Structures are given as structure tokens and as C-alpha cells.
Amino acid sequence: MSFVYYGLYFCLWLVFDTSDGFVAISHSFSRKFGSSYCLPLSSRIPHPGDSVAFVDRHSNDLEPLNCKLIKCYHVEDRIYGIGKPVDSKVVIVNLIDDDFVPIQTSNPDFREAFDHIQSQMEDYDIEILNTRVVMTCRGEFDDDSNKIFLPPIPDGEYSLTELYEIEESLEKNGTYSEYYRNEEDEDNDDENDDTNDDESDVETLEDFTSDDIKWISENCSGISELSIGDPSSEYYVTEEDEKSLQRWHRVADRYFSEVDNATLIGSYHFKKKNYHLVKIMDPIIVVGLYSAKDQQFSLLSDVESSKVCDFAFHY
């Protein structure tokens, strides 16, 4: 999307560097509008470094994008702001033609996949937000906490399908089972005392009453009463589904560990498809028009955003 511009951060500081709380317009604008067109920042206008929201006023379904304000400046009777998102950028990818491809919001599967992953991340106090510009991840997330055991494999270039086949082979020869067996042996002594207390709290499908199932079917989008525990349902997760997800998670971890600007957060299975949540390190900036009434910035259209950024580059 053209309203997202990478690498513009330092250019903007050079172009719009000011002092004493004033926003200076270029010489070309001074000639056009008069040299007096250099206005002090209003007390109602946020200052560089402030936390501000960039919103899409054309959709109530999208979350505001929380940003740190880089610069704001006047053009005629308008005030524009340049912001840098404070939350981490994330994307949802799945396997298409032997490649991990981000799911576009226009994809029919996006909404359900997003809702499913969002609900899973809530267990870790992580909030996934869908904004007009980019999806973001809000919350304290320890990248090292998601590290998994990955035995070394021979050097070489592998397709994703080949990596999956390697993971299957490692499973069959017992590499993973031996590793996790040793891990379990070390933890068993600590867990034994808690096991008996916790067993009574574990709920199975048989523990759900008809009223429970009715509530789930009415409140969980797309899930009917018959799909609860029904092996023929696309919502039913088989043992092979779980194994496949574990393999693809390891494949994705190997793949994204070789990518400089991306980190795998987690993998998820939903309706017979596997999805992966990936954090992207590349910085982005956004452009918005300030509303004194709402004290927010409205994200610009592609055309308007291009004009503002062209001004920043050329002046």
C-alpha cells in the first residue's frame, strides 16, 4: 500500500527539522503563500515524540494504529502528521505453492483465521490488532520463550516441502521422542505433586452439557452444534492434524530463522489449514491529516499520501 513508506524516517528529520516549536515550510511554499506562513504549533496539536492514534474514518471495523509522532507540519489550512507505529508489525502466512505467503484481508479465510489466532494469543496477554495499514502485536512477548528444539540437518538449500519431509524422517527415527523423553524425565519430579490436584480440573467433551454446547454454537461464529466433537466436521482436529502442525511449525521456525527481518511467533491449525504468525522487523511510517476536534490523525488515501511524501522527498 502506497501510504506505507519504508526508510523515510531520517529524510523527514532532515526536511522538517525545526526549532522553537515552529513548523517551517520550504522556500517554494514561502514564495507561494508568503514568507509569513510559518506557524507556531498549537497547544492542541501533538508534538513530536507524543503518542498519537492514526485512524481509518471510513471503517469502524479496523483498530486505530498507535504511533509515535515523528513530525507534524502545516500545508495551507491543514496539519499533517508523520507517525511510526509503536507496536510490532505482524503478518499471518500460510503455505501456497511451496512458499509462505501473507494472507490478504480480502481473502475469505482471513477473518476466521485472524479471530482464531487472536483468541489463542489472548491466553498470553498478547493482543493482535487489525488496522488499515498493517496488523500489529501489542503486549510483552519474549522471542526466546518460543524457541524449540531443532536438531541440525545437512547444509543445503531446501524447499519447504523437502524440509517437511526431513521433519517426518526425524520423527520416525526417534530424534524428537528421545529429546522430549529426556526433558520429561527432568521435569517429572516437579510435576508429580501438582498432577493429582489438576486432574479434576481437566474438562473433556463429556463434561459439556447440552446448554454448554448450545451456547458455544450460538456465540462462536461458524460452529454448529453438530460440529462439536464430530470427526466429519472441518473444525474437528485429528491427531494427524496436530502432528502436521508440529512439523510445519518446525519447518517455519527453520525457514524464518534464516530471514533477517522476520521472527516466527506461533503456528495454529484451523479448519484443516495451518497458519503462522510472523513478526516483521522492518520499520514503517504512516501519514495522516490531523483533526483538532478528535485530536487524532486520519489516514490518507493512496493519492494524498503519495503527494505528502513526494513533498517530503523533493523539498
Secondary structure, DSSP 8 states (H G I E B T S, - for coil): -TT-BTT-HHHHHHHS---TTEE---HHHHHHH-TT--EE--TTS--TT-EEEEE-TT-SSS--EEEEEEEEEEETTEEEEEEEESSEEEEEEEEETTEEEE--TTSTTHHHHHHHHHHHHHTTT-EEEE-SS-EEEES---GGGG--------SS---HHHHHHHHHHHHHTTHHHHHHHHHHHHHHHHHHHHHHHHHTT---GGG--HHHHHHHHHHSTT--GGGTT-TTSTT---HHHHHHHHHHHHHHHHHHHT-TTEEEEEEEEETTEEEEEEEE----BEEEEEETTTTEEEE--HHHHHHHHHHHHH-
